[in-house]
Amino acid sequence: MTPSVADELLALGTATLGESGAAVLHPRLKAVWPGARLAAPAFTVQCPAGDNLAVHVAVAEAPPGAALVVDGTAEPARGYWGEVLTTAAEARGLTGLVLDGGVRDVDALAAHRFPVFSALVALRGAAKEAGGTVGGPVTVGDVEVRTGDWVVADTDGVVVIAAADLDAVLSAARTRAEKEQGLFTALRAGQTTIELLGLEKNNVRRA
Protein backbone atom coordinates (compact mmCIF):
# COMPACT_ATOMS: atom_id res chain seq x y z
CA MET A 1 0.00 0.00 0.00
CA THR A 2 1.15 3.53 -0.74
CA PRO A 3 0.58 5.53 2.45
CA SER A 4 0.45 8.87 0.64
CA VAL A 5 -2.45 7.66 -1.52
CA ALA A 6 -4.36 6.38 1.50
CA ASP A 7 -3.74 9.61 3.40
CA GLU A 8 -4.96 11.73 0.51
CA LEU A 9 -8.07 9.62 0.00
CA LEU A 10 -8.91 9.92 3.69
CA ALA A 11 -8.35 13.68 3.62
CA LEU A 12 -10.59 14.11 0.58
CA GLY A 13 -13.32 11.98 2.17
CA THR A 14 -16.04 9.80 0.74
CA ALA A 15 -18.45 12.64 0.00
CA THR A 16 -15.96 14.37 -2.30
CA LEU A 17 -14.76 11.11 -3.83
CA GLY A 18 -18.34 9.99 -4.45
CA GLU A 19 -18.97 13.19 -6.41
CA SER A 20 -15.74 12.68 -8.37
CA GLY A 21 -16.21 9.29 -10.01
CA ALA A 22 -15.93 6.79 -7.14
CA ALA A 23 -18.71 4.21 -6.90
CA VAL A 24 -20.95 4.81 -3.89
CA LEU A 25 -21.94 1.74 -1.91
CA HIS A 26 -25.44 1.39 -0.45
CA PRO A 27 -25.89 3.45 2.74
CA ARG A 28 -26.72 0.32 4.74
CA LEU A 29 -22.94 -0.05 5.11
CA LYS A 30 -21.96 2.03 8.14
CA ALA A 31 -19.13 2.38 10.62
CA VAL A 32 -19.49 -0.06 13.49
CA TRP A 33 -17.86 2.39 15.92
CA PRO A 34 -17.80 6.21 15.76
CA GLY A 35 -14.86 7.74 13.96
CA ALA A 36 -13.78 4.66 12.03
CA ARG A 37 -11.94 5.57 8.80
CA LEU A 38 -10.41 3.37 6.13
CA ALA A 39 -8.57 3.74 2.81
CA ALA A 40 -6.82 0.70 1.37
CA PRO A 41 -6.67 -1.70 -1.56
CA ALA A 42 -9.43 -4.29 -1.40
CA PHE A 43 -9.03 -8.03 -0.96
CA THR A 44 -12.38 -9.56 -1.82
CA VAL A 45 -14.31 -12.39 -0.15
CA GLN A 46 -17.62 -14.07 -0.97
CA CYS A 47 -19.32 -16.05 1.79
CA PRO A 48 -21.99 -18.70 1.27
CA ALA A 49 -25.07 -18.44 3.45
CA GLY A 50 -24.19 -18.41 7.14
CA ASP A 51 -20.56 -19.49 6.71
CA ASN A 52 -17.35 -17.48 7.16
CA LEU A 53 -14.65 -20.02 6.33
CA ALA A 54 -13.61 -17.85 3.38
CA VAL A 55 -13.11 -14.88 5.72
CA HIS A 56 -10.68 -16.91 7.83
CA VAL A 57 -8.79 -17.90 4.67
CA ALA A 58 -8.68 -14.28 3.50
CA VAL A 59 -7.25 -13.07 6.81
CA ALA A 60 -4.47 -15.65 6.47
CA GLU A 61 -3.75 -14.93 2.79
CA ALA A 62 -4.46 -11.23 2.13
CA PRO A 63 -1.39 -9.01 1.75
CA PRO A 64 -0.48 -6.62 4.57
CA GLY A 65 -2.10 -3.23 4.08
CA ALA A 66 -5.21 -4.63 2.40
CA ALA A 67 -8.78 -4.22 3.60
CA LEU A 68 -11.17 -7.15 3.33
CA VAL A 69 -14.32 -6.45 1.31
CA VAL A 70 -16.81 -9.21 2.03
CA ASP A 71 -20.11 -10.24 0.47
CA GLY A 72 -22.22 -11.80 3.21
CA THR A 73 -25.58 -11.07 1.62
CA ALA A 74 -26.62 -14.70 1.15
CA GLU A 75 -27.60 -14.70 4.85
CA PRO A 76 -26.72 -11.29 6.24
CA ALA A 77 -28.04 -11.73 9.81
CA ARG A 78 -24.99 -13.66 11.01
CA GLY A 79 -21.92 -12.49 12.89
CA TYR A 80 -19.36 -13.15 10.16
CA TRP A 81 -16.73 -11.12 12.02
CA GLY A 82 -15.85 -10.44 15.65
CA GLU A 83 -12.98 -9.93 18.06
CA VAL A 84 -11.14 -13.16 17.19
CA LEU A 85 -10.88 -12.28 13.49
CA THR A 86 -10.05 -8.68 14.36
CA THR A 87 -7.10 -9.83 16.46
CA ALA A 88 -5.96 -12.13 13.66
CA ALA A 89 -6.30 -9.38 11.06
CA GLU A 90 -4.27 -6.93 13.13
CA ALA A 91 -1.51 -9.49 13.54
CA ARG A 92 -1.43 -9.98 9.75
CA GLY A 93 -1.18 -6.24 9.07
CA LEU A 94 -4.65 -5.83 7.54
CA THR A 95 -6.15 -2.35 7.75
CA GLY A 96 -9.92 -2.82 7.98
CA LEU A 97 -13.10 -4.50 6.83
CA VAL A 98 -16.16 -3.68 4.74
CA LEU A 99 -18.74 -6.44 5.13
CA ASP A 100 -22.18 -6.53 3.52
CA GLY A 101 -23.62 -8.62 6.32
CA GLY A 102 -23.42 -8.84 10.10
CA VAL A 103 -20.64 -8.42 12.65
CA ARG A 104 -20.61 -8.81 16.43
CA ASP A 105 -18.39 -8.00 19.45
CA VAL A 106 -18.94 -4.33 18.71
CA ASP A 107 -17.48 -3.03 21.98
CA ALA A 108 -14.34 -5.08 21.39
CA LEU A 109 -14.01 -3.82 17.81
CA ALA A 110 -14.23 -0.27 19.11
CA ALA A 111 -11.60 -0.99 21.77
CA HIS A 112 -9.27 -2.38 19.10
CA ARG A 113 -9.88 0.73 16.93
CA PHE A 114 -9.98 -1.61 13.93
CA PRO A 115 -12.03 0.04 11.16
CA VAL A 116 -15.11 -2.07 10.45
CA PHE A 117 -18.05 -1.10 8.24
CA SER A 118 -21.01 -3.45 8.05
CA ALA A 119 -24.67 -3.67 7.10
CA LEU A 120 -25.82 -4.71 10.56
CA VAL A 121 -24.88 -6.14 13.94
CA ALA A 122 -25.85 -9.80 14.36
CA LEU A 123 -25.36 -11.96 17.43
CA ARG A 124 -25.74 -15.39 15.85
CA GLY A 125 -22.40 -16.82 14.70
CA ALA A 126 -21.36 -18.34 11.38
CA ALA A 127 -20.31 -21.87 10.44
CA LYS A 128 -16.82 -22.54 9.08
CA GLU A 129 -17.34 -25.33 6.58
CA ALA A 130 -18.90 -24.36 3.27
CA GLY A 131 -16.10 -22.79 1.28
CA GLY A 132 -16.80 -19.54 -0.50
CA THR A 133 -14.36 -17.56 -2.66
CA VAL A 134 -11.44 -15.22 -2.04
CA GLY A 135 -9.89 -12.83 -4.54
CA GLY A 136 -12.67 -12.83 -7.14
CA PRO A 137 -15.19 -10.15 -8.08
CA VAL A 138 -17.89 -9.58 -5.47
CA THR A 139 -20.93 -7.36 -5.18
CA VAL A 140 -20.90 -5.42 -1.91
CA GLY A 141 -23.30 -2.59 -1.17
CA ASP A 142 -24.80 -3.20 -4.64
CA VAL A 143 -21.47 -2.33 -6.30
CA GLU A 144 -19.01 -4.70 -7.96
CA VAL A 145 -15.63 -4.71 -6.25
CA ARG A 146 -12.45 -6.41 -7.43
CA THR A 147 -9.28 -7.22 -5.53
CA GLY A 148 -6.92 -4.26 -5.97
CA ASP A 149 -9.67 -1.63 -6.17
CA TRP A 150 -9.42 1.07 -3.52
CA VAL A 151 -12.04 1.14 -0.78
CA VAL A 152 -12.53 4.33 1.23
CA ALA A 153 -14.89 4.52 4.20
CA ASP A 154 -15.70 7.13 6.82
CA THR A 155 -18.64 8.53 8.75
CA ASP A 156 -20.45 9.51 5.53
CA GLY A 157 -20.33 6.05 3.94
CA VAL A 158 -18.24 3.79 1.72
CA VAL A 159 -16.95 4.26 -1.82
CA VAL A 160 -14.90 2.10 -4.16
CA ILE A 161 -12.48 3.30 -6.82
CA ALA A 162 -11.56 0.87 -9.58
CA ALA A 163 -7.79 0.44 -9.69
CA ALA A 164 -7.67 1.70 -13.28
CA ASP A 165 -9.62 4.85 -12.33
CA LEU A 166 -7.60 5.89 -9.28
CA ASP A 167 -5.61 8.70 -10.93
CA ALA A 168 -8.67 10.17 -12.67
CA VAL A 169 -10.79 10.10 -9.52
CA LEU A 170 -8.02 11.65 -7.45
CA SER A 171 -7.58 14.43 -9.98
CA ALA A 172 -11.30 15.19 -10.09
CA ALA A 173 -11.55 15.07 -6.30
CA ARG A 174 -8.65 17.48 -5.85
CA THR A 175 -10.30 19.91 -8.25
CA ARG A 176 -13.62 19.62 -6.42
CA ALA A 177 -12.02 20.10 -3.02
CA GLU A 178 -10.18 23.20 -4.23
CA LYS A 179 -13.41 24.64 -5.65
CA GLU A 180 -15.19 24.03 -2.35
CA GLN A 181 -12.50 25.91 -0.48
CA GLY A 182 -13.23 28.87 -2.72
CA LEU A 183 -16.93 28.54 -1.93
CA PHE A 184 -16.23 28.55 1.80
CA THR A 185 -14.19 31.73 1.46
CA ALA A 186 -16.94 33.44 -0.53
CA LEU A 187 -19.66 32.34 1.91
CA ARG A 188 -17.73 33.71 4.86
CA ALA A 189 -17.42 37.00 2.93
CA GLY A 190 -21.21 37.24 2.74
CA GLN A 191 -22.20 35.70 -0.56
CA THR A 192 -25.01 33.14 -0.67
CA THR A 193 -25.18 29.66 -2.10
CA ILE A 194 -27.94 30.95 -4.42
CA GLU A 195 -25.44 33.35 -6.01
CA LEU A 196 -22.41 31.08 -5.99
CA LEU A 197 -24.15 27.99 -7.38
CA GLY A 198 -26.37 29.84 -9.85
CA LEU A 199 -29.56 28.50 -8.29
CA GLU A 200 -32.97 29.68 -9.48
CA LYS A 201 -34.64 30.89 -6.31
CA ASN A 202 -37.87 31.82 -8.08
CA ASN A 203 -38.62 28.12 -8.50
CA VAL A 204 -39.44 28.03 -4.78
CA ARG A 205 -42.88 29.30 -3.77
CA ARG A 206 -43.22 31.75 -0.89
CA ALA A 207 -46.09 31.09 1.53
N, C-alpha and C positions, 0 to 999 in steps of 0.2 A: 504494500500500500504506500502511496505517496502522501506523506502527512500534509504537505502544503495544499494538495487538492482537497483533502478531507476538511482541513481548517477553513478553506475558502467556501466550500459548500455549506458548512455549518454557519459561517458568518452571513452568507447570502440568505439562507433559510428556505424552508419548503414553500412558503407563499410566493416568494420571488421566483424560485426555480420552477414552480408549477405554472407561472405565467410566462415562462421563458422557454418552454418546449419539453420540460420533464413531464412524464406521465404521472397523473395524480391517482393514488390508490383510494379505494372506497373509504369514507370517513369512519367506518366501523373499526378501523385499525387505529388504536390510540395508545399513548404511553401508559404503561402499567403503573409507573410511579412519577410524581410531578418532577419536571425538569429533565427528564431523560432526553438525550440527543444522540444522534447516530449518523455517521457518514462513512461508508465503506463499500468496497466491492462485494457483490452478493455471491453466496454459495447456496445453490438452490436445493430444496428438499420437497418431495411429495410423499405424504403419508396416506396409507390406506385407512379406511374407517376405524377409528379407535385404537390405532397402533402407532407407536413412535420409534420403532426399531431404526428406521431410516434416520431419525434425528440423532440417535446415539452414534450411528456410523458417520454422519456428517461432522459431528463434534470431533471425532477421532481423525477424520481425513481432511477437513477443510484447512486451507493454508492460514497461517497466522495473519491477523489483520482483516480477515473476512468477516462479514456478517451473515448469519444464516437467514434465508428467506424461505419460509415453510408454508406449504399448502396443506392445511388441516381441515379443509372444508367438507370432506366426505362425512365426517361426524364431528362438527366443531366443538360440541359441549363436552370436551375431555381436557384434562390437564396434560397436554403434550410436553410441557416444560415446567420445571420447578427449580428448587435450590440445588439439587444434585447435579443436574445438567448445567446450571449456571456455574457451579464450582469447577466442573470439568471444562467448560468453555473458557473460563478465565485462565485455567492452567495451560490451555492450548494456545492462548494468545488471540482468541476470537474477540470481536469488538461489540457484538450485539446481536439482536434477534428481531425479525419481523415475522409474525406467525398469524396466519389467517385461520384462527381456531382458538382454543382455550389454553390458558396457563394457570398455575396455582403457586402457592408459597409467596404471595405478593409482598408481604412484609419483609421476607428474606431477600427477595429480589431488590427491594428498595435499599436494604441495608448493604447489599453488595455493590450498589450503584452500577449495576450491569444494565445497559439500555435494552429494554424489552418493550415491544409494541405488539399488541394482540387484539383480536376481535372481541374477546370476552375473558372473564375469569371463570374457571370451571374446576370444581373440587374433585370430581371423579377422575381417576387415573387412566393411563393408556396401557394396552398390552405391548409386548415387545417381541412379536413373532412373525408378523405378516409381510415383511419386506418393505416395499416402497421403492423410491428412486432418489438418488442423489446426483446432482450435477446437470440434470436435464432441464428443459424449459418447464416452468410452472406458471399457473395463474394464481396470483395472490392479490387480494383487494380488487378483483375483476380486471387486473392488468397482467399481461404476460411479462415474466421476468426470466432472464437467462443468467447463468453463472458468468461473472465478470461485469455485469451491469452495475452501476452505482446506485445504492439505496441511501436516501437521506430522510431522516425522520426527526421531528421535534414536536413541540406542543401543538402546532397547527395541523399536523398530519404526516403522511408518508408519501414520498415521490420516488420514482425510479427513472434513471437516465441510462438509456442504452449506451453501451461502451463506445459504439461508433459515433454517438451524438454528443459525447461529453464536451468536446471543445466548443461546439456550436452553442450548446446550452449555457455553458459558462460565459461565453462572450455576450450572449443575449441577456443573461442575468446581470452581468456587470453593468451593461448599458442601462438596464431598467433600474438598478439600484442607484446609479449616478443620477438618473432623471428624478427619482424620488427624493434624493437629497436636495435637488433644486426646488422641488415642490415644497418641501418642509421649510426651506429658507423663505420662499415667497409667502407661504401661509403665515409664518411668524411676522412677516412685514405687513400683514393686513389684507392680502388678497384672499379671495374665496376659491373654493374648489369649483364653483360654477364658472368663474372666469378662467381659471387655470386649465380646466379639463374641457372647456368649450361645451358645457352642458346647456340644454335648452330648458330653462326654468319655467317657461310659459306652458310646458306640457303638464305641469302640476297645477291642479285646481286649488284655489283658495276658498276656504269655507266662509 
